[in-house]
Amino acid sequence: MADQFFDVDGLAAYLHMMPAKIAKLADRGNLPGRRVGGQWRFARADIHHWLEERMGISSDGELAEMEDMLEQSEEATTATSIRMVDLLPLEAIAVPLPAKTQNSVIHQMAELAASTGRLWDPVAMADAVRAREAMHTTALDNGVALLHPRRPMGRILEEAVLSLGISPSGIPFGNRTLTDVFFLICSTTDHEHLRILARISRLIHDTALVEELHDAPDAAAIHALITARDDELG
């Protein structure tokens, strides 16, 4: 379908960059695209995965710029507002998370999201998250994992929802370090997923906040910490 692909000008508008910059990045192999009839074409799904990967290595300033870019894109006009207080209900937070293995973490995180009534099929979500983890871990070096399926699963969601679990001891999660903070991102569209991922990435970039999450005594304290930091970011 035509709307699943960008040309150079379309991608430049989407990313708020100059077309010459887009062409240069593509020519150097730094953008996922292919030439069709001598012209660059970029699959929307590939661009979303490229943005997702960039978020994992970006500074807070770069993440803020990425958030602004996503908010200004045409797709944002119909996207729901990205506010942690709305996306992360109190009942979707587990402190402590009793899981001891990677599989049990994923299962329990999906069940937490389902407890809100927004996720209708936690088994399908858990299976999709496991498949994503098998491709490449979503665990980061700071002990946080941003669990999500490879593509949004809007068909089993009433609306976007997050769940959050804090393990009392680190769990091996395919990374060099143990992981003890787990977010599950359940979004309805690629664009919504990227906006949520950008916001969470900014939150966990704050090392002081991550430490406070470790020390928080209960779900209410976790919710208050995240909401306050989210409000500070604007």
N, C-alpha and C positions, 0 to 999 in steps of 0.2 A: 504493500500500500504506500502511496506517495507520502502520506504524513508520517511514515515510519523512517524516513530518510531526510537528511539535510544536504543541501549543496553548500558551497563555501559561504555564500552570502547569508543563507538561512542559519547556518551554524554560528556565523559571526554575530548575527542579531540575537540569537538565543543566548550566547555566552557573553554578549556585550563586549566584543573584541573587534578589532579591525579585520576585514577580509584578508588583507595581506598577511597578518599574523597567523590566521587560521591556515592559509596556504603554506606558509613557511613551516609551521608545526607538522602539517601533514607530509610535506616533502621530506622532512627530516625523520619521519617515522615516529613522531611524538604524539600523534593523534591516530586513533583507530579509524581508518578509512580505506577506500579503494577507488581506483580510477575506473570510470565507466565512460567510454567514448572520449577519453582524454580529460574528463572532468572529475573532480573529487566528489565522492558520495560518502556520507557518514550515517551509519545506522543509529537510530535514536537509542536503542538498547545499549549499543557499544559505547556511545558517548556517556550514558548514565553510569555504566560500569567504570569508565575512565574517570569521571568526576568522583565516584565513590572511592577509588584508589587514591586519588589526589588528596582527599580529606584526611586520610590516614597519615600523611607526611607533611601536612600544611601547618604553618604557624597560626596563632590565634588571629592575627591580622588578615592572613590569607583566607582563613575560614570565614571571617566577618565579611570579606569581599565576596566570597562565594555565596554566602547567605543573601547578601544584597542582590547579587546577580539572579539567583533563583526566585527571589521575591518579585523582581521586576520583569521576569519573563511572562509571556502571554499566558502560559499555563497556570500561573499563580492567580489569575483573575477568578478562577473557579475552585482553587484549592482551599481547603479549610485552614483556619488560622493555626499556626504552630505555637501552641502554648503548653508548657509542660504540665501546668496545673490541670488542663483538660485532657491531655494525652495519658497521664499517669495517675489513675485513681488510687486512692489509699489501699483498697483491697488487692491491688495488683503488685504490692510490695511485700516481699518476704524477708524478714530479719529475725532470726537467721534463716537462710535457705538450707534445708537439711540434706540436699543432694550430695553424694560423695563421688559420682562419676560424671563424665561428659554426657552420656546418654540420659542419666537421671536429671542432670541440670536442664537439658533441653526439654524433657518431658514436663518437669515441674514449672518451668518458665511458661510453657504453652498453657498449662492448666491455670496458672495465675492470670494470664491474659483472658482465658475463657471465663474465669470467675466474674469478670465485669459484665458479661453478656454481649460484648462486642465481637468476640471471636467465637464462631459457631462450631468449628471443627478443629479442636486442639491436636488431634492425632495427625491430621493432614499438615498442619502447621509444623509440628515437631518433625515429621518426616522430611518436609522441605528444608527445614533448618539443618537437619543432619546431612542432607545431600549437599547443602552449601558448605558446611564445615568440612566435608570430605574433599571438596575442591581446594579450599584454602581456609585456614583458621581465621576467625574474626577476632581472636584474642590479641590484645595489644601488650606492649612491653610494660605498661604501667599497671598491669593486673586487672584490666577491664576488658570485657568481651562485649561486642555489639552484635548480638545474634540477629539474624534475619534470613529469610529465604532468598534465593537468587533473584527472583522476580516477585513483585507484590502479589498478594493473593486476595484481591478485593472480593472475589466471589464467596469467600467464607468469612467476610467481615461486615459488620454493620457500619463501622467507621474505624478509623485508625486508633490504635491503642498500644501502649507500652506496658511491659512488666519489668520489674527490677528485683533482683535477688542478691543478697550479700551473704557469702559463705563465711563461716567462722574460721575456716582453714582453706588455704589455696588448693585448687583442683587442677591437675594437668589438663591442658586444653589445646595441645598441639603447638604451644609456643615455648620460647626459651625460659619463661618464668611461669610460676603458678598464677592462676587467675582466681579472684575472689569476688569481683563485682560483675554482675551479669545484667545487661539490658537485652530485652527482646523487642525488636521493632516490627510491628505489624501494620503495614500501610496498604492503602488501596490503589495507589498509582506510583509509577516511577518517580514522578516529580515530587509527590508528597513524601516518598521515602527519602529522597535526596535532601529535602528541606529539614526533615526530622533528623536525619543523620548529621547534617551540618550543625544543627543546634546542639545535639548531644555531644558531638566532637568538641564543640567549644566549651561545654560544661566540664567535660573530663580533662580538657587541656589545663584546667585549674587544679594543680596538684594539691593545693590546700583543701579544696572541696572534696577530692577523692579521699584524702585522709579523714576528713570529717565524716564522710559516708561510712568508712570503716568503723569509726568510733561511735556512731549514732546508736542509741539504745533500742529504738523501735521504729516501726513503719511511719508513725506520725512525725518523728524527728527527721527521718530521711526525706519525707514529702516536703516538710517545711524548708529544709536546706536547699533542695533542688528548686523549689518554687521561688525562693528568695534570690538565688543566683540567676535563675532564668529572667526574673524581673529586672535585675541589674543589667543584664545584657540587652534588654529592650526588645 
